[in-house]
């Protein structure tokens, strides 16, 4: 939560829940000229899955003279809220989350990723 929530944190309010986007991969992506890609490019492969992420290539040479290449990344099938999901190199692409002793395991997913099975557990 931001430091300016003035005691209105959803984590201190009974029966209130919040959803956060959490990036499974905390790798920094840079344009071919070395500049950092914006947050939307950093987290576009954020989902937890049984499969590797897709590789990617964006050619903006005509617009700003650069390209962006993303390699395939290993699958991350488990979300564990005790892990650090902040991103030191790109703070808005990371998330400092509270610890509720929660784990979410991806057990299965359809080929087109439209349906999946997960297991929720408390450590």
C-alpha positions as CSV (number, residue, x, y, z in Angstrom):
1,X,0.0,0.0,0.0
2,X,1.1,3.5,-0.5
3,X,2.4,5.4,2.5
4,X,-0.4,7.9,2.2
5,X,-3.4,5.6,2.7
6,X,-4.0,7.2,6.2
7,X,-5.0,3.9,7.9
8,X,-7.4,2.9,5.2
9,X,-5.4,-0.1,4.1
10,X,-7.7,-2.9,2.8
11,X,-5.5,-5.3,4.8
12,X,-6.7,-3.7,8.1
13,X,-10.3,-3.7,7.2
14,X,-12.4,-6.9,7.8
15,X,-14.1,-8.4,4.8
16,X,-12.2,-6.3,2.3
17,X,-10.0,-7.8,-0.4
18,X,-7.7,-6.4,-3.1
19,X,-6.3,-7.9,-6.3
20,X,-2.8,-7.1,-7.4
21,X,-0.9,-7.8,-10.5
22,X,2.2,-9.8,-9.6
23,X,5.0,-10.5,-12.1
24,X,6.2,-14.0,-12.0
25,X,9.5,-13.0,-13.7
26,X,11.4,-10.1,-12.3
27,X,13.8,-9.6,-15.3
28,X,14.5,-6.1,-16.6
29,X,13.8,-5.6,-20.3
30,X,15.7,-2.9,-22.2
31,X,15.4,-1.5,-25.7
32,X,18.3,-2.0,-28.1
33,X,19.7,1.4,-27.2
34,X,19.9,0.4,-23.5
35,X,16.9,2.4,-22.2
36,X,14.5,0.7,-19.9
37,X,11.3,-0.5,-21.5
38,X,8.1,0.8,-19.8
39,X,6.2,-1.2,-17.2
40,X,3.7,-2.6,-19.7
41,X,6.6,-4.3,-21.5
42,X,8.1,-5.5,-18.3
43,X,5.0,-7.3,-17.0
44,X,3.4,-8.5,-20.3
45,X,4.5,-12.1,-19.5
46,X,3.6,-11.9,-15.9
47,X,1.3,-14.9,-15.5
48,X,2.1,-17.9,-13.4
49,X,2.0,-21.0,-15.7
50,X,3.2,-24.5,-16.4
51,X,4.7,-23.4,-19.7
52,X,7.6,-21.2,-20.7
53,X,6.7,-17.6,-21.7
54,X,6.6,-16.7,-25.3
55,X,9.6,-15.0,-26.8
56,X,9.0,-11.6,-28.2
57,X,10.4,-9.1,-30.7
58,X,9.1,-5.6,-31.3
59,X,10.6,-3.5,-34.0
60,X,10.1,0.3,-33.5
61,X,13.1,1.2,-35.6
62,X,11.0,3.5,-37.8
63,X,9.4,5.2,-34.8
64,X,12.2,5.7,-32.4
65,X,15.1,3.7,-33.8
66,X,15.0,0.7,-31.4
67,X,14.0,-2.9,-31.0
68,X,12.9,-4.9,-28.0
69,X,13.7,-8.6,-27.7
70,X,12.4,-10.9,-24.9
71,X,13.7,-14.4,-24.5
72,X,11.5,-17.3,-23.4
73,X,11.5,-17.6,-19.6
74,X,11.1,-20.7,-17.4
75,X,7.7,-21.6,-16.2
76,X,6.7,-20.4,-12.7
77,X,3.7,-22.5,-11.6
78,X,3.7,-21.4,-7.9
79,X,2.8,-18.1,-6.4
80,X,4.1,-17.8,-2.8
81,X,3.4,-14.6,-0.9
82,X,6.5,-15.0,1.2
83,X,8.6,-14.4,-2.0
84,X,9.8,-10.9,-2.8
85,X,7.9,-9.7,-6.0
86,X,9.3,-6.2,-5.9
87,X,11.5,-5.2,-8.8
88,X,14.5,-3.1,-7.7
89,X,15.3,-2.1,-11.3
90,X,11.8,-1.1,-12.2
91,X,9.8,-0.3,-9.1
92,X,6.4,0.1,-10.9
93,X,6.8,-3.4,-12.4
94,X,7.1,-5.0,-9.0
95,X,4.8,-5.4,-6.0
96,X,5.5,-5.5,-2.3
97,X,2.7,-7.7,-1.1
98,X,1.6,-8.5,2.4
99,X,2.2,-12.0,3.7
100,X,-0.8,-14.1,4.5
101,X,1.0,-17.5,4.2
102,X,-0.8,-18.0,0.8
103,X,0.4,-20.3,-2.0
104,X,-1.3,-20.8,-5.3
105,X,-0.3,-23.7,-7.5
106,X,-1.2,-23.9,-11.1
107,X,-2.2,-27.6,-11.6
108,X,-3.4,-27.6,-15.2
109,X,-4.2,-25.3,-18.0
110,X,-5.8,-25.6,-21.4
111,X,-3.7,-25.3,-24.5
112,X,-5.2,-21.8,-25.4
113,X,-4.8,-20.7,-21.7
114,X,-8.5,-19.9,-21.4
115,X,-9.1,-22.4,-18.6
116,X,-7.0,-23.6,-15.7
117,X,-7.0,-25.4,-12.4
118,X,-5.3,-24.0,-9.4
119,X,-4.9,-25.1,-5.8
120,X,-5.0,-22.5,-3.0
121,X,-3.3,-23.4,0.2
122,X,-2.2,-21.8,3.4
123,X,1.3,-22.6,4.6
